């Protein structure tokens, strides 16, 4: 468990040092809620969730990751 926490901590530290300063330079100030949402989405790692090889009905497998991210973002935004 300690290894997992240190891995998450390193990843979030890297995001904070590189991503946010560049984004703020381009887009202006970022709200605290959006910064926290970025941490949540980075922690969830939706890109590593295995997708079925073939889907019989519904959306194509690749678009399901985007839908998953939207559900996580909506849940986070309504809870904060």
C-alpha positions in Angstrom: 0.0 0.0 0.0 2.9 2.4 0.8 4.3 1.8 -2.7 1.0 2.7 -4.3 0.7 5.9 -2.3 4.2 7.0 -3.2 3.5 6.3 -6.9 0.4 8.4 -6.8 2.2 11.1 -4.9 5.0 11.2 -7.5 2.5 11.4 -10.3 0.5 14.2 -8.8 3.7 16.1 -8.0 4.8 15.8 -11.6 1.4 17.1 -12.8 1.6 20.0 -10.4 5.1 21.0 -11.5 4.6 20.7 -15.3 1.0 20.8 -16.4 -0.6 23.5 -14.3 2.0 26.3 -14.9 1.8 25.8 -18.7 -2.0 25.7 -18.6 -2.3 28.8 -16.5 0.1 30.7 -18.9 -2.1 29.8 -21.8 -5.6 29.9 -20.3 -5.4 32.1 -17.2 -6.2 31.2 -13.6 -7.5 27.7 -12.9 -10.1 27.2 -10.1 -9.2 24.9 -7.2 -12.1 22.6 -8.1 -10.7 22.0 -11.6 -7.2 21.3 -10.1 -8.8 18.7 -7.8 -10.8 17.2 -10.6 -7.5 16.7 -12.6 -6.0 14.9 -9.6 -9.0 12.6 -9.4 -9.0 11.8 -13.1 -5.2 11.2 -13.0 -5.6 8.9 -10.0 -8.4 6.9 -11.6 -6.4 6.2 -14.8 -9.3 5.5 -17.1 -6.9 4.7 -19.9 -5.7 1.6 -18.1 -9.2 0.1 -17.6 -9.5 -2.9 -19.9 -12.1 -2.7 -22.6 -13.9 -5.5 -24.2 -12.6 -6.6 -27.6 -16.0 -6.5 -29.2 -19.1 -4.6 -28.2 -22.4 -5.9 -29.6 -24.5 -2.8 -28.8 -23.8 0.7 -27.6 -20.8 2.9 -28.1 -17.5 1.8 -29.6 -15.0 0.7 -26.9 -12.7 3.7 -27.3 -15.4 6.2 -26.7 -16.4 4.5 -23.5 -13.3 5.8 -21.8 -14.4 9.4 -22.5 -17.9 8.6 -21.2 -16.3 7.1 -18.0 -14.3 10.3 -17.5 -17.4 12.4 -17.9 -19.3 10.3 -15.3 -16.3 10.6 -12.8 -16.2 14.4 -13.5 -19.9 14.8 -13.0 -19.9 12.9 -9.8 -16.9 14.9 -8.5 -18.4 18.3 -9.5 -21.8 17.6 -7.9 -20.2 16.3 -4.7 -17.9 19.3 -4.2 
